[in-house]
Amino acid sequence: MKQNGYEMIIWWSEEDDAYVVDVPELPGCMAHGATRQAALRNAEDAIKFWIKTAKADRKEIPQPRGRLLVA
């Protein structure tokens, strides 16, 4: 799944009883939700927050590479 230019990997977590979304190009950027749609919305918010924080900290923001070759 790819939105906002960054690839997102989504899966169901039995342990968390929720859908989990990982944004591998942005270290530590993850989100979850009770439904796939909620998890994706939360991931979009997490991406925006990650980028905002990186800008405030003057850190490099990786350009979206699209589909990952290795996950």
C-alpha positions as CSV (number, residue, x, y, z in Angstrom):
1,M,0.0,0.0,0.0
2,K,1.4,3.4,-0.9
3,Q,-0.1,6.8,0.1
4,N,1.6,10.1,0.6
5,G,4.4,8.7,-1.5
6,Y,5.7,6.4,1.2
7,E,5.1,2.7,1.1
8,M,3.0,1.3,4.0
9,I,2.9,-2.3,5.1
10,I,-0.3,-3.2,6.8
11,W,-1.1,-6.4,8.8
12,W,-3.5,-7.7,11.4
13,S,-1.9,-8.2,14.8
14,E,-3.6,-10.8,17.0
15,E,-1.5,-9.6,19.9
16,D,-2.8,-6.0,19.6
17,D,-6.2,-6.9,18.3
18,A,-5.8,-4.2,15.6
19,Y,-4.4,-3.5,12.2
20,V,-0.9,-2.3,12.3
21,V,0.8,-0.1,9.6
22,D,4.5,0.3,9.3
23,V,6.2,3.0,7.2
24,P,9.6,1.5,6.7
25,E,11.2,4.5,5.0
26,L,10.5,6.7,8.0
27,P,12.2,5.0,11.0
28,G,9.8,4.4,13.9
29,C,6.8,5.6,12.0
30,M,3.9,3.2,12.7
31,A,0.2,3.4,13.5
32,H,-2.7,1.1,14.3
33,G,-6.4,1.0,14.1
34,A,-9.5,-1.2,14.7
35,T,-10.1,-1.3,10.9
36,R,-7.9,-1.1,7.9
37,Q,-9.3,2.3,7.0
38,A,-8.7,3.7,10.5
39,A,-5.1,2.3,10.6
40,L,-4.4,3.9,7.2
41,R,-5.8,7.3,8.4
42,N,-3.7,7.0,11.5
43,A,-0.7,6.2,9.4
44,E,-1.2,9.3,7.3
45,D,-1.3,11.4,10.4
46,A,1.8,9.6,11.7
47,I,3.6,10.4,8.5
48,K,2.7,14.1,8.7
49,F,3.8,14.3,12.4
50,W,7.1,12.4,11.6
51,I,7.9,14.9,8.8
52,K,6.9,17.9,10.9
53,T,9.1,16.7,13.8
54,A,12.0,16.0,11.4
55,K,11.7,19.6,10.0
56,A,11.6,21.1,13.5
57,D,14.7,19.1,14.5
58,R,16.4,20.0,11.1
59,K,16.8,16.3,10.3
60,E,16.9,14.9,6.8
61,I,13.6,13.7,5.5
62,P,13.9,10.6,3.2
63,Q,12.4,11.0,-0.2
64,P,9.7,8.4,-0.9
65,R,11.3,5.6,-2.9
66,G,8.1,3.8,-3.6
67,R,7.9,0.0,-3.7
68,L,10.6,-1.5,-1.5
69,L,12.8,-4.2,-2.9
70,V,13.3,-5.9,0.5
71,A,10.9,-5.7,3.4
